[in-house]
Amino acid sequence: MTMLHAHPLFSRLESARSILVAGAGGGFDIYAGLPLALSLLHRGKEVQLANLTFSAIEGLPPDAWVAPDLAEITPGTALHQPYFPERTLAQWLARHDYPSTVHALAQVGVQPLRAAYRALIERYDIDAVVLVDGGTDILMRGDEAGLGTPEEDLASVAALAGIEGPERLVVSIGFGVDAYHGVSHGLVLENIAALERAGAYLGAFSVPRTTREGTLFLDAVVHAQHHTSARPSIVNGSIAAAVRGEFGDVQFTSRTMGSELFVNPLMALYFAFELDGLAERCLYLDRIEHTYLMRQVSSAIEAFRDEVRQRPPIRIPH
């Protein structure tokens, strides 16, 4: 039994030597895992970074590929597109003298994604994997009134659920940001409560701006916003604003013009879970198991949604 002063997530990772921190949902999700990855690095762990990418990595040269659907992105990787979060992060890491390789996982279905994860785990002898979601839609089991954008998140969960060996955990940060995509955060809380009853919820902890990791995260987000000014991350921009202590309708990009934001301290909390417990509660995971393309994942989820009775949103009464 874990003591109150020792968070269960870090207790689970204590014996791990080599840890993979991976962005589940594409885009800038790996940035949402940066405070955790840096904390593990500062504790002497070997940490590898990966991200399910939204970038056009098909144009990378042959020597960038370490396995099918798995590429190594470094600060010097050829910039063949303006939107390349993995390369931007690699450059920031090098700037701060951290190991600066970020692995890009292709946007594919569960079977090839699992093979890419397995290749990455074997390449670095990974003891533990922490899958990171910027937002909360990874916690949707499938019968909620709104799922957000679950395809990449749950393809990542399904891929890792089929790999035995390393410790597999999930963290979610950015509570509230998925409201824009129709997620009811009352239902998110109901799902977390159910995961607690099932023994799969490992608790929550914040990212204070006064910590070394919090300060570095804020710097990384500013760097990413500067280098991807046409399409900055709304999720990480919101998390960073929460870490800084800002509140309410904090506008930091023209992408949110016309929308009222609600930045608040809950956005700076990591919620941690056992991946197996999360996977067991997903009602359609078996339907995406044999997919090879991401559009097959989308179609399977849509077909499931046509059959299921949806749980109505729950208003948080506070």
SVG drawing of the C-alpha trace seen along z (x, -y; Angstrom):
<svg xmlns="http://www.w3.org/2000/svg" viewBox="-30 -37 53 47">
<polyline fill="none" stroke="black" stroke-width="0.4" points="0.0,0.0 1.4,-3.4 1.9,-6.0 0.0,-9.3 3.2,-11.3 4.3,-9.1 2.2,-9.4 1.2,-6.0 2.2,-6.9 5.9,-7.6 5.8,-4.5 4.8,-2.4 7.8,-3.9 10.3,-3.7 11.8,-0.4 11.8,-1.1 15.1,-2.0 14.0,-2.9 10.7,-4.7 8.8,-5.7 6.6,-8.8 4.3,-8.9 1.7,-11.3 -1.5,-9.4 -3.6,-11.7 -1.3,-13.3 -0.4,-16.9 1.2,-18.4 0.2,-15.7 3.8,-14.9 4.2,-18.4 1.5,-17.5 3.8,-14.8 6.9,-17.0 6.7,-17.9 6.4,-14.2 9.2,-13.2 11.5,-15.9 10.8,-14.9 11.8,-11.3 14.9,-12.5 15.9,-14.6 15.5,-11.5 18.1,-9.7 15.7,-7.6 16.4,-6.8 13.5,-8.5 12.4,-8.1 9.8,-10.3 7.3,-9.4 4.2,-11.0 1.5,-9.7 2.1,-12.3 -0.1,-14.5 2.8,-15.6 3.5,-14.3 6.4,-12.0 6.1,-10.1 8.5,-12.6 11.4,-11.8 14.6,-10.2 15.1,-6.4 17.7,-6.8 15.0,-8.5 13.0,-5.2 13.9,-2.7 10.9,-0.4 7.7,-0.6 5.6,-3.5 8.3,-4.6 10.7,-7.5 13.4,-9.2 13.1,-13.0 16.1,-15.0 16.8,-18.8 18.4,-18.4 15.6,-16.4 14.8,-18.1 12.0,-20.6 9.7,-19.8 6.6,-21.3 5.7,-24.2 3.8,-22.0 6.2,-19.5 5.7,-19.4 8.1,-16.5 11.0,-18.4 10.1,-21.6 10.3,-19.7 13.6,-18.1 15.1,-21.5 13.9,-22.8 15.3,-19.7 18.7,-20.3 18.6,-23.9 18.3,-22.9 20.9,-20.1 18.4,-17.2 18.4,-14.1 16.8,-15.4 15.3,-12.5 11.5,-12.4 10.0,-9.3 7.2,-9.9 4.5,-7.1 2.6,-7.1 -1.2,-7.9 -2.2,-4.3 -4.6,-1.7 -4.2,0.5 -2.2,3.4 0.6,1.4 0.7,-1.0 1.2,1.9 4.0,3.2 5.7,-0.2 5.3,-0.5 6.7,3.1 9.7,2.1 10.3,-1.0 9.9,1.0 12.4,3.6 14.9,1.1 15.3,-0.7 14.5,2.2 11.5,0.2 10.4,1.1 7.4,-1.2 5.2,-3.2 3.3,-6.3 0.7,-7.3 -0.2,-10.9 -3.4,-12.7 -3.6,-16.5 -7.3,-16.6 -9.7,-14.0 -11.3,-12.3 -9.0,-9.3 -11.2,-8.6 -14.4,-8.3 -15.7,-4.7 -17.8,-5.2 -21.5,-5.7 -21.1,-9.3 -23.1,-12.1 -19.9,-13.5 -16.5,-11.7 -14.3,-14.5 -11.7,-13.2 -11.1,-9.6 -9.7,-7.9 -6.0,-8.4 -6.2,-8.2 -8.0,-4.9 -6.0,-3.4 -3.0,-4.1 -4.7,-2.5 -5.6,0.5 -2.1,0.8 -0.5,0.8 -3.1,3.0 -2.0,5.8 1.7,5.6 2.6,7.5 5.8,6.9 6.3,3.2 4.3,1.4 1.6,-0.6 0.1,-3.7 -2.1,-6.6 -2.0,-10.2 -4.5,-12.9 -3.8,-16.7 -6.0,-19.6 -9.3,-18.9 -11.9,-21.0 -10.3,-21.7 -12.4,-19.1 -15.6,-20.9 -15.1,-22.6 -15.4,-19.2 -18.6,-18.3 -17.1,-16.4 -19.2,-16.5 -16.8,-16.8 -19.4,-15.7 -19.3,-12.3 -15.5,-12.5 -15.7,-12.7 -18.2,-9.8 -15.8,-7.7 -12.9,-8.5 -15.1,-7.5 -15.8,-4.2 -12.1,-3.6 -11.4,-4.3 -13.9,-1.6 -12.2,0.8 -8.8,0.0 -7.4,-1.6 -7.3,-5.2 -3.9,-6.3 -4.9,-9.8 -3.9,-13.3 -1.2,-15.8 -0.5,-19.3 2.3,-20.9 3.3,-24.0 5.0,-26.9 7.5,-27.1 9.0,-23.7 11.9,-23.2 9.6,-21.1 6.8,-23.6 9.1,-26.4 10.6,-24.4 7.2,-23.4 6.1,-27.0 9.3,-27.8 8.7,-24.8 5.1,-26.0 6.3,-29.5 9.0,-28.1 6.4,-25.9 4.0,-28.8 6.7,-30.9 7.8,-28.2 4.3,-27.1 2.6,-30.5 0.0,-29.6 -1.3,-26.6 -0.3,-26.7 -1.6,-24.1 -4.8,-25.3 -4.6,-22.4 -1.0,-23.1 -1.6,-26.9 -4.5,-26.4 -2.5,-24.1 0.4,-26.6 -2.0,-29.4 -3.4,-27.4 0.1,-26.6 0.9,-30.4 -2.2,-30.9 -4.4,-32.6 -8.1,-32.2 -11.2,-32.5 -11.3,-33.6 -7.6,-33.7 -7.0,-34.2 -3.6,-33.4 -4.2,-32.5 -6.6,-33.7 -7.7,-30.1 -10.0,-30.5 -11.5,-33.8 -15.3,-33.7 -15.0,-31.0 -15.1,-31.7 -12.3,-29.8 -12.4,-28.7 -8.8,-28.4 -8.7,-27.2 -6.4,-25.4 -7.9,-21.9 -6.2,-22.1 -2.8,-21.9 -3.6,-18.5 -2.3,-15.2 -4.9,-12.4 -3.2,-8.9 -4.6,-5.5 -3.6,-1.9 -3.8,-1.4 -5.4,2.1 -8.2,0.8 -8.9,-2.0 -8.9,0.4 -11.3,2.8 -13.9,0.0 -13.8,-1.1 -16.9,0.4 -15.6,0.5 -12.0,1.5 -12.6,4.9 -14.1,3.3 -10.9,1.4 -8.5,4.2 -8.0,5.4 -7.7,2.0 -4.8,1.0 -5.8,-2.5 -7.0,-5.4 -10.1,-5.8 -11.0,-2.3 -10.8,-3.2 -13.1,-6.2 -15.6,-4.1 -15.7,-1.4 -16.4,-4.1 -19.1,-5.7 -20.8,-2.3 -20.6,-1.6 -22.1,-5.0 -25.1,-4.2 -25.9,-1.2 -25.4,-2.4 -27.7,-4.3 -25.8,-7.4 -25.5,-8.7 -26.7,-12.3 -24.3,-15.0 -24.0,-15.6 -23.8,-19.2 -21.2,-19.8 -23.3,-21.6 -20.7,-23.9"/>
</svg>
